[in-house]
Amino acid sequence: MLRRIALIIVVLAVAGVVFIFTSLNKGMIDVNLAFANVTTSIPFALTATFVLGWLFGMLCMGVFAFKLISERRALKRSLRMSQTEVNSLRTLPLSDAAD
């Protein structure tokens, strides 16, 4: 519960800083994309950059999370096979003990 409250506070703080920063920087800006020139307001350009950066970060973390999930699944499968092998070896009779 405390973690969720802290996350909400951080998100609201970042949103507040973005809002204040964009409201203090009024005006127009020329954005040169490789294929077009776009004239837009500074607050919109900053907000769009923030959102695109956030989406890119989420995409990168999603790829990383999927790799971890895949690795975890493979490790679980390997552990299950090893446990099965150990259990089958434990049930074998000791043939060398009688000699």
Beta strands, then each sheet from edge to edge (+ up, - down):
strand 1: 28-33
strand 2: 36-41
sheet 1: 1+ 2-
end
